[in-house]
């Protein structure tokens, strides 16, 4: 599941990936999840690895 702002230009996953990569390069992207080590956290960590972006988990 993903939640995005209606103002976001990302309409497809590839566009979202490009947006995430741009934010990650600037070192300004954090993400939160319901629990450390839970499914949402691990899914974001997988995205981080596959997309090769630098994002920080904020529990």
C-alpha positions in Angstrom: 0.0 0.0 0.0 1.2 3.5 -0.7 -0.3 6.8 0.2 0.5 9.9 -1.7 -0.6 13.5 -1.9 -3.0 14.4 -4.7 -0.5 17.1 -5.5 2.2 14.6 -6.2 3.2 14.3 -9.8 3.9 10.5 -9.3 1.2 8.5 -10.9 3.1 5.3 -11.4 5.5 3.3 -9.2 8.4 4.3 -11.6 7.7 7.9 -11.1 7.4 7.5 -7.4 10.8 5.8 -7.5 12.3 8.7 -9.3 10.9 11.1 -6.8 12.1 9.1 -3.9 15.6 8.9 -5.4 15.7 12.6 -5.9 14.7 13.2 -2.3 17.1 10.5 -1.0 20.0 12.1 -2.9 19.3 15.3 -1.1 19.5 13.4 2.2 16.1 14.6 3.3 13.9 11.5 3.1 12.7 9.8 6.3 9.9 7.3 6.6 7.9 6.0 9.5 6.1 2.7 10.1 3.9 1.1 12.7 6.6 -1.0 14.3 10.3 -1.6 13.9 10.8 -4.9 12.1 7.2 -5.2 11.0 5.9 -5.7 7.5 5.7 -1.9 6.6 9.2 -1.3 7.8 10.7 -4.3 6.1 8.8 -3.4 2.8 10.4 0.0 2.9 13.8 -1.4 3.6 13.4 -3.7 0.6 12.4 -0.7 -1.5 15.5 1.1 -0.2 17.7 -1.8 -1.2 16.2 -2.4 -4.6 16.0 1.3 -5.6 19.4 2.0 -4.1 18.2 5.0 -2.2 19.2 6.4 1.2 16.2 6.8 3.4 16.0 6.7 7.2 13.5 4.8 9.3 11.9 6.8 12.1 10.1 4.4 14.4 
